[in-house]
């Protein structure tokens, strides 16, 4: 973690002001429904699938913790996880939202460049509003409104995607921006003006390209008359904010929708995204006419573990699909191909009879990369021509040799054998030369694609989290000590907490030392951000301190302990006993190995047993 590397270091004071003013409950509520429970809010975890709520948000302390999957942190880590932002970007998004003026340390590459970038975001946001208003109100934009109606774009979609119109006149946007205090240099940097002083976009339908932090990066502009300058679509030129190879056109609300669905739908154009969105498919984005890049694949992986590619079924679309799938497979993204009807793009399907139901079926029936490649290979020639059959056979051998053996691979081998009408011997030969290891099943097989069931990684993480009784007791002690220190400023934790070596986990030792040496004021996520383990533990303990305090049996069986200090003392005693017992076991294992150390080990053994009897006289 940290306050930025290579992007400009934000001053610690600015970070503290952002954390003070930010509302974690407000931010988290965009991803899950939260209900107040005493001093906290409870809801279903936005980081994994669950039926019973186990995600707690403490708005006062500004921390969250899930008792299901273990996700912990503060408002900054929440944005980093849910929106794929880096640390500095998360701080800047929060600063913009909660009106905090950021300061950057001198000599870190921040200051002026980063503040200049924020000015460009302000300019592109203002331009988006300008284009929106022009589309809604100007007589000049009447043909654009008619065009959108013809394309079945609803008023809801126009507002949600913030569609607009750029006037024909040469410098209307420039003049408006200059009147608002923006400079010509900023207009050029944001790619909204040309070097000769004219608006970059003129007389076009404007589609703002907005990131998950709700910032306008640039624009896609569609011409409405053939005689207009440029291509059918013109994107913003690459600049400080917009990079075509790194950027995707995202539907509003895609982060939550993709998380809920476990998948993201990838199409080729803006209008396909809009058509799917207004049909209820909110987990959709577009690659904007470029070959899928490694940066875009990473963006898809942040959104969901699976991507469904619904590119046009024409020859160009097939080539684009194969390139995209190769790029995605190299990054371990689970990919499927949506087989659209010949001659129809996603918008055509949706605007036809039973459009939504047809599209839902097509998405559910998405096929694997191998299935799609096999289909493309079988469709690449005349199966009745012997030369084409030989070529397809040989290319199939190479395709299957490059694919790990398994049920999906064997199914596609059967498809090729059936399509080429190979007899049993020839089919077995095809199977053998591909390097298959299991017996061949020559019977025809129906296509079978398992439905996506959720994030396996999260399930494994939950399964691996059961805590030992010892670790749970240590955590309980630290939480109760933190609670006591927060309610009683005179508490001396150094007198209550056991020695460092009593704790089994190193992160618990570090937590104990922070509480003893620096006090409760230093025991916050913001102060321990550089220690990721301790950062997560602090967030979890801050949540635990607001849980109902369990009662513990007294030393002599004298009922429940009422005093918070006695409660902590009893937990500390039990943790120290655990530590002593653990160390005695280590001593027993070491005795007899080295006569030079045996005497020292025996002395330590006697000392520990005396201390054990002091802590528990019944021993």
LODRENSE-280972 format. One record per residue (C-alpha): residue in one letter; x, y, z. Coordinates in steps of 0.2 Angstrom, whole numbers, plus 5000, padded with zeros to 4 digits. Layout:
N
REC	type	X	Y	Z
REC	A	X	Y	Z
...
This chain:
619
REC	type	X	Y	Z
REC	X	5000	5000	5000
REC	X	5006	5018	5002
REC	X	5002	5035	4995
REC	X	5007	5032	4977
REC	X	5022	5026	4967
REC	X	5027	5036	4952
REC	X	5011	5045	4952
REC	X	5014	5058	4965
REC	X	5014	5056	4984
REC	X	4999	5063	4993
REC	X	5003	5071	5009
REC	X	4998	5061	5025
REC	X	4988	5076	5031
REC	X	4977	5075	5015
REC	X	4975	5057	5016
REC	X	4969	5059	5034
REC	X	4956	5073	5029
REC	X	4950	5061	5015
REC	X	4947	5047	5028
REC	X	4939	5059	5040
REC	X	4926	5066	5028
REC	X	4923	5050	5018
REC	X	4907	5040	5022
REC	X	4911	5021	5020
REC	X	4892	5017	5023
REC	X	4888	5028	5008
REC	X	4901	5020	4997
REC	X	4898	5002	5002
REC	X	4879	5004	5000
REC	X	4881	5006	4981
REC	X	4886	4988	4981
REC	X	4876	4979	4994
REC	X	4860	4983	5004
REC	X	4865	4988	5022
REC	X	4855	4988	5038
REC	X	4859	4997	5054
REC	X	4863	4985	5069
REC	X	4868	4996	5084
REC	X	4883	5006	5080
REC	X	4886	4996	5063
REC	X	4878	4991	5047
REC	X	4876	4973	5041
REC	X	4873	4966	5024
REC	X	4878	4953	5012
REC	X	4896	4953	5007
REC	X	4900	4962	4991
REC	X	4916	4952	4989
REC	X	4908	4934	4989
REC	X	4891	4925	4986
REC	X	4882	4922	5003
REC	X	4864	4919	5009
REC	X	4866	4926	5026
REC	X	4873	4943	5029
REC	X	4891	4943	5037
REC	X	4898	4959	5030
REC	X	4899	4973	5044
REC	X	4903	4991	5041
REC	X	4908	5002	5055
REC	X	4905	5020	5049
REC	X	4912	5028	5064
REC	X	4929	5020	5063
REC	X	4928	5019	5044
REC	X	4931	5000	5042
REC	X	4923	4985	5035
REC	X	4925	4966	5039
REC	X	4917	4950	5032
REC	X	4916	4936	5044
REC	X	4913	4924	5029
REC	X	4927	4927	5017
REC	X	4938	4938	5028
REC	X	4939	4953	5018
REC	X	4944	4968	5028
REC	X	4949	4986	5026
REC	X	4944	5004	5025
REC	X	4935	5015	5012
REC	X	4951	5016	5001
REC	X	4954	4997	5000
REC	X	4935	4995	4997
REC	X	4936	5007	4981
REC	X	4953	4998	4976
REC	X	4944	4981	4976
REC	X	4927	4986	4969
REC	X	4933	4998	4956
REC	X	4950	4992	4951
REC	X	4958	5009	4956
REC	X	4976	5011	4963
REC	X	4979	5020	4979
REC	X	4981	5037	4973
REC	X	4966	5036	4961
REC	X	4955	5030	4976
REC	X	4961	5045	4986
REC	X	4957	5057	4972
REC	X	4940	5049	4968
REC	X	4935	5051	4987
REC	X	4943	5069	4987
REC	X	4932	5074	4973
REC	X	4916	5066	4980
REC	X	4918	5074	4998
REC	X	4926	5090	4992
REC	X	4943	5088	5000
REC	X	4958	5099	4993
REC	X	4973	5087	4990
REC	X	4991	5092	4993
REC	X	5006	5083	4986
REC	X	5023	5081	4992
REC	X	5036	5091	4983
REC	X	5048	5081	4972
REC	X	5037	5066	4970
REC	X	5030	5069	4953
REC	X	5013	5073	4960
REC	X	5009	5091	4963
REC	X	5006	5100	4947
REC	X	5004	5085	4935
REC	X	4991	5077	4946
REC	X	4982	5093	4950
REC	X	4982	5096	4931
REC	X	4975	5079	4928
REC	X	4961	5083	4940
REC	X	4957	5099	4930
REC	X	4956	5089	4914
REC	X	4943	5077	4923
REC	X	4933	5093	4928
REC	X	4934	5099	4910
REC	X	4928	5082	4902
REC	X	4914	5082	4915
REC	X	4909	5099	4910
REC	X	4910	5095	4892
REC	X	4899	5080	4895
REC	X	4885	5091	4903
REC	X	4887	5103	4889
REC	X	4884	5090	4875
REC	X	4869	5083	4886
REC	X	4861	5099	4887
REC	X	4863	5103	4868
REC	X	4855	5086	4863
REC	X	4840	5089	4875
REC	X	4837	5107	4871
REC	X	4843	5113	4854
REC	X	4834	5113	4838
REC	X	4850	5108	4829
REC	X	4849	5091	4838
REC	X	4832	5087	4833
REC	X	4838	5075	4819
REC	X	4849	5066	4832
REC	X	4834	5064	4844
REC	X	4825	5056	4829
REC	X	4839	5045	4825
REC	X	4840	5038	4843
REC	X	4821	5035	4843
REC	X	4824	5025	4826
REC	X	4837	5015	4835
REC	X	4825	5011	4849
REC	X	4836	5021	4862
REC	X	4825	5025	4876
REC	X	4825	5042	4886
REC	X	4831	5032	4901
REC	X	4846	5026	4892
REC	X	4850	5043	4885
REC	X	4851	5050	4903
REC	X	4860	5034	4910
REC	X	4873	5035	4896
REC	X	4874	5054	4896
REC	X	4872	5055	4877
REC	X	4874	5072	4869
REC	X	4877	5082	4853
REC	X	4891	5092	4848
REC	X	4886	5108	4838
REC	X	4891	5111	4820
REC	X	4898	5128	4823
REC	X	4917	5129	4825
REC	X	4921	5134	4843
REC	X	4905	5133	4853
REC	X	4912	5121	4866
REC	X	4929	5131	4867
REC	X	4920	5147	4870
REC	X	4909	5140	4884
REC	X	4924	5131	4892
REC	X	4935	5147	4891
REC	X	4921	5157	4900
REC	X	4921	5144	4914
REC	X	4940	5147	4917
REC	X	4948	5133	4907
REC	X	4963	5137	4896
REC	X	4967	5133	4878
REC	X	4981	5122	4884
REC	X	4968	5111	4895
REC	X	4956	5110	4880
REC	X	4970	5104	4869
REC	X	4976	5091	4882
REC	X	4959	5084	4885
REC	X	4958	5082	4866
REC	X	4942	5093	4865
REC	X	4950	5107	4854
REC	X	4961	5106	4838
REC	X	4977	5116	4836
REC	X	4968	5129	4825
REC	X	4956	5134	4838
REC	X	4941	5124	4833
REC	X	4930	5111	4843
REC	X	4937	5094	4840
REC	X	4920	5086	4839
REC	X	4907	5095	4828
REC	X	4889	5090	4822
REC	X	4890	5072	4830
REC	X	4881	5061	4842
REC	X	4892	5061	4858
REC	X	4894	5046	4868
REC	X	4905	5049	4884
REC	X	4917	5035	4889
REC	X	4916	5035	4908
REC	X	4926	5024	4919
REC	X	4920	5015	4935
REC	X	4925	5030	4946
REC	X	4912	5040	4936
REC	X	4925	5051	4927
REC	X	4924	5055	4908
REC	X	4939	5049	4900
REC	X	4935	5054	4882
REC	X	4921	5053	4869
REC	X	4915	5042	4855
REC	X	4906	5053	4841
REC	X	4895	5046	4828
REC	X	4892	5055	4812
REC	X	4874	5057	4806
REC	X	4877	5062	4788
REC	X	4888	5054	4775
REC	X	4895	5070	4769
REC	X	4902	5074	4786
REC	X	4921	5073	4789
REC	X	4930	5058	4796
REC	X	4924	5040	4799
REC	X	4907	5034	4805
REC	X	4914	5034	4823
REC	X	4928	5045	4829
REC	X	4935	5043	4846
REC	X	4945	5055	4857
REC	X	4963	5055	4852
REC	X	4975	5047	4865
REC	X	4980	5059	4879
REC	X	4982	5061	4897
REC	X	4965	5053	4901
REC	X	4960	5043	4886
REC	X	4970	5028	4880
REC	X	4961	5018	4867
REC	X	4970	5002	4870
REC	X	4968	5003	4889
REC	X	4950	5008	4889
REC	X	4933	5000	4887
REC	X	4916	5007	4885
REC	X	4907	5002	4901
REC	X	4888	5002	4905
REC	X	4882	5011	4920
REC	X	4882	5000	4935
REC	X	4893	4987	4927
REC	X	4903	4983	4943
REC	X	4889	4977	4953
REC	X	4880	4969	4939
REC	X	4895	4959	4933
REC	X	4899	4954	4951
REC	X	4881	4948	4954
REC	X	4881	4938	4937
REC	X	4898	4931	4939
REC	X	4902	4936	4921
REC	X	4903	4951	4909
REC	X	4897	4952	4892
REC	X	4909	4960	4879
REC	X	4902	4967	4862
REC	X	4909	4977	4848
REC	X	4900	4994	4848
REC	X	4892	5008	4859
REC	X	4874	5004	4852
REC	X	4876	4986	4856
REC	X	4880	4990	4874
REC	X	4865	5002	4875
REC	X	4853	4989	4868
REC	X	4858	4976	4880
REC	X	4858	4988	4895
REC	X	4840	4994	4892
REC	X	4835	4976	4889
REC	X	4841	4972	4907
REC	X	4858	4965	4904
REC	X	4868	4978	4914
REC	X	4885	4968	4915
REC	X	4890	4973	4897
REC	X	4904	4983	4889
REC	X	4912	4986	4872
REC	X	4930	4986	4865
REC	X	4927	5001	4854
REC	X	4932	4993	4838
REC	X	4950	4989	4843
REC	X	4958	4972	4845
REC	X	4957	4966	4863
REC	X	4972	4971	4873
REC	X	4981	4964	4888
REC	X	4976	4980	4898
REC	X	4957	4977	4893
REC	X	4958	4959	4898
REC	X	4964	4965	4916
REC	X	4949	4976	4916
REC	X	4938	4962	4912
REC	X	4946	4951	4926
REC	X	4943	4965	4938
REC	X	4924	4965	4934
REC	X	4921	4946	4934
REC	X	4930	4929	4932
REC	X	4921	4925	4916
REC	X	4919	4935	4899
REC	X	4905	4931	4886
REC	X	4911	4938	4869
REC	X	4896	4942	4858
REC	X	4904	4949	4842
REC	X	4896	4950	4825
REC	X	4896	4933	4816
REC	X	4903	4940	4800
REC	X	4920	4936	4794
REC	X	4928	4951	4802
REC	X	4919	4948	4818
REC	X	4925	4930	4819
REC	X	4943	4936	4816
REC	X	4941	4948	4830
REC	X	4933	4935	4842
REC	X	4948	4923	4839
REC	X	4961	4937	4843
REC	X	4951	4942	4858
REC	X	4950	4924	4865
REC	X	4968	4921	4862
REC	X	4972	4937	4872
REC	X	4960	4932	4886
REC	X	4966	4914	4887
REC	X	4984	4920	4889
REC	X	4978	4929	4905
REC	X	4968	4915	4912
REC	X	4951	4923	4910
REC	X	4937	4911	4908
REC	X	4930	4915	4891
REC	X	4914	4909	4881
REC	X	4908	4914	4864
REC	X	4890	4919	4861
REC	X	4885	4912	4844
REC	X	4874	4925	4836
REC	X	4863	4921	4822
REC	X	4870	4924	4804
REC	X	4868	4943	4799
REC	X	4863	4949	4816
REC	X	4872	4959	4829
REC	X	4866	4960	4848
REC	X	4855	4975	4844
REC	X	4847	4966	4830
REC	X	4843	4951	4841
REC	X	4836	4962	4855
REC	X	4825	4972	4843
REC	X	4818	4957	4835
REC	X	4803	4945	4841
REC	X	4806	4939	4859
REC	X	4822	4948	4858
REC	X	4826	4948	4877
REC	X	4822	4929	4879
REC	X	4832	4925	4863
REC	X	4847	4935	4869
REC	X	4846	4926	4886
REC	X	4847	4909	4878
REC	X	4861	4914	4867
REC	X	4871	4920	4882
REC	X	4867	4904	4892
REC	X	4873	4894	4878
REC	X	4890	4902	4876
REC	X	4903	4889	4870
REC	X	4921	4887	4875
REC	X	4936	4893	4865
REC	X	4940	4876	4859
REC	X	4922	4873	4853
REC	X	4922	4890	4844
REC	X	4939	4886	4836
REC	X	4932	4869	4830
REC	X	4917	4877	4823
REC	X	4927	4890	4814
REC	X	4938	4876	4807
REC	X	4924	4865	4801
REC	X	4916	4880	4793
REC	X	4932	4885	4784
REC	X	4930	4874	4769
REC	X	4919	4862	4759
REC	X	4917	4846	4768
REC	X	4913	4837	4752
REC	X	4930	4842	4744
REC	X	4944	4830	4748
REC	X	4957	4843	4748
REC	X	4947	4854	4761
REC	X	4944	4838	4771
REC	X	4963	4834	4772
REC	X	4967	4852	4777
REC	X	4954	4852	4790
REC	X	4959	4835	4797
REC	X	4978	4841	4798
REC	X	4973	4858	4806
REC	X	4962	4849	4818
REC	X	4976	4838	4823
REC	X	4987	4853	4827
REC	X	4973	4862	4836
REC	X	4970	4847	4848
REC	X	4988	4843	4851
REC	X	4989	4861	4858
REC	X	4975	4858	4869
REC	X	4976	4849	4886
REC	X	4967	4832	4886
REC	X	4950	4831	4895
REC	X	4931	4829	4892
REC	X	4929	4845	4882
REC	X	4943	4841	4870
REC	X	4937	4823	4867
REC	X	4920	4830	4863
REC	X	4927	4841	4850
REC	X	4937	4827	4842
REC	X	4921	4817	4841
REC	X	4913	4833	4832
REC	X	4927	4833	4819
REC	X	4926	4814	4817
REC	X	4908	4815	4814
REC	X	4909	4830	4802
REC	X	4922	4822	4792
REC	X	4912	4806	4792
REC	X	4927	4796	4797
REC	X	4925	4777	4800
REC	X	4929	4770	4817
REC	X	4947	4766	4812
REC	X	4951	4783	4805
REC	X	4942	4792	4820
REC	X	4953	4781	4832
REC	X	4968	4786	4822
REC	X	4963	4805	4824
REC	X	4961	4802	4842
REC	X	4978	4794	4844
REC	X	4988	4806	4834
REC	X	4982	4821	4845
REC	X	4991	4813	4860
REC	X	4975	4808	4869
REC	X	4978	4797	4884
REC	X	4961	4790	4888
REC	X	4950	4777	4879
REC	X	4940	4784	4864
REC	X	4922	4786	4865
REC	X	4916	4786	4847
REC	X	4897	4788	4851
REC	X	4890	4805	4846
REC	X	4890	4817	4861
REC	X	4878	4832	4864
REC	X	4886	4848	4868
REC	X	4887	4851	4887
REC	X	4893	4867	4895
REC	X	4892	4868	4914
REC	X	4884	4884	4921
REC	X	4895	4896	4930
REC	X	4893	4893	4949
REC	X	4902	4907	4957
REC	X	4920	4912	4962
REC	X	4929	4896	4966
REC	X	4944	4906	4973
REC	X	4933	4914	4986
REC	X	4925	4897	4991
REC	X	4943	4890	4993
REC	X	4948	4905	5004
REC	X	4932	4902	5015
REC	X	4936	4884	5017
REC	X	4954	4887	5022
REC	X	4949	4900	5035
REC	X	4944	4889	5050
REC	X	4954	4896	5065
REC	X	4961	4886	5079
REC	X	4954	4889	5097
REC	X	4971	4897	5101
REC	X	4971	4909	5087
REC	X	4953	4914	5090
REC	X	4956	4917	5109
REC	X	4971	4928	5104
REC	X	4960	4938	5092
REC	X	4947	4940	5106
REC	X	4959	4946	5118
REC	X	4966	4959	5106
REC	X	4948	4965	5102
REC	X	4943	4966	5120
REC	X	4959	4976	5125
REC	X	4956	4988	5111
REC	X	4938	4990	5117
REC	X	4944	4993	5135
REC	X	4957	5006	5129
REC	X	4944	5015	5119
REC	X	4932	5017	5133
REC	X	4945	5020	5147
REC	X	4960	5032	5142
REC	X	4969	5027	5159
REC	X	4970	5009	5154
REC	X	4988	5003	5154
REC	X	4988	4989	5141
REC	X	5006	4985	5145
REC	X	5001	4979	5162
REC	X	4986	4969	5156
REC	X	4992	4960	5140
REC	X	5004	4945	5141
REC	X	5022	4945	5134
REC	X	5024	4945	5115
REC	X	5030	4927	5114
REC	X	5013	4921	5121
REC	X	5005	4924	5104
REC	X	5005	4911	5091
REC	X	5003	4922	5076
REC	X	5017	4935	5071
REC	X	5003	4947	5066
REC	X	4995	4946	5083
REC	X	5012	4949	5091
REC	X	5014	4965	5080
REC	X	4996	4970	5085
REC	X	5000	4968	5103
REC	X	5016	4978	5102
REC	X	5007	4993	5093
REC	X	4994	4993	5107
REC	X	5007	4993	5121
REC	X	5020	5004	5113
REC	X	5010	5017	5103
REC	X	4993	5016	5111
REC	X	4975	5014	5104
REC	X	4977	5030	5093
REC	X	4990	5022	5082
REC	X	4979	5006	5080
REC	X	4969	5011	5065
REC	X	4970	5005	5047
REC	X	4977	5022	5041
REC	X	4992	5021	5053
REC	X	4997	5003	5049
REC	X	4993	5003	5030
REC	X	5011	4997	5025
REC	X	5008	4981	5035
REC	X	4995	4972	5025
REC	X	4992	4958	5037
REC	X	4991	4970	5052
REC	X	4980	4982	5041
REC	X	4967	4968	5039
REC	X	4968	4962	5057
REC	X	4965	4980	5063
REC	X	4949	4982	5052
REC	X	4943	4965	5059
REC	X	4947	4969	5077
REC	X	4938	4986	5075
REC	X	4923	4976	5070
REC	X	4924	4964	5084
REC	X	4925	4977	5097
REC	X	4907	4982	5093
REC	X	4900	4964	5094
REC	X	4892	4959	5110
REC	X	4905	4954	5123
REC	X	4904	4936	5128
REC	X	4905	4931	5146
REC	X	4919	4921	5153
REC	X	4920	4909	5168
REC	X	4930	4916	5183
REC	X	4946	4909	5190
REC	X	4937	4900	5204
REC	X	4921	4896	5195
REC	X	4913	4912	5203
REC	X	4901	4916	5189
REC	X	4903	4928	5175
REC	X	4916	4942	5175
REC	X	4908	4959	5175
REC	X	4923	4971	5174
REC	X	4930	4974	5157
REC	X	4947	4975	5164
REC	X	4945	4958	5173
REC	X	4938	4952	5156
REC	X	4954	4957	5147
REC	X	4965	4950	5162
REC	X	4956	4933	5161
REC	X	4959	4932	5142
REC	X	4977	4937	5144
REC	X	4980	4924	5157
REC	X	4972	4911	5145
REC	X	4983	4917	5131
REC	X	4999	4916	5141
REC	X	4994	4899	5147
REC	X	4992	4893	5129
REC	X	5009	4901	5124
REC	X	5018	4892	5139
REC	X	5010	4876	5134
REC	X	5016	4878	5116
REC	X	5034	4882	5122
REC	X	5034	4867	5134
REC	X	5030	4856	5119
REC	X	5045	4864	5109
REC	X	5057	4861	5124
REC	X	5051	4843	5125
REC	X	5055	4840	5107
REC	X	5072	4848	5108
REC	X	5078	4839	5124
REC	X	5092	4826	5121
REC	X	5097	4833	5104
REC	X	5111	4844	5111
REC	X	5119	4841	5128
REC	X	5126	4858	5128
REC	X	5109	4866	5128
REC	X	5099	4853	5138
REC	X	5103	4862	5155
REC	X	5097	4879	5149
REC	X	5081	4870	5142
REC	X	5078	4862	5159
REC	X	5080	4878	5168
REC	X	5068	4887	5156
REC	X	5056	4872	5158
REC	X	5056	4874	5177
REC	X	5053	4893	5176
REC	X	5038	4891	5164
REC	X	5030	4878	5175
REC	X	5031	4889	5190
REC	X	5023	4903	5179
REC	X	5010	4891	5173
REC	X	5005	4887	5192
REC	X	5005	4905	5196
REC	X	4992	4908	5182
REC	X	4982	4893	5186
REC	X	4984	4887	5204
REC	X	4973	4872	5201
REC	X	4988	4865	5190
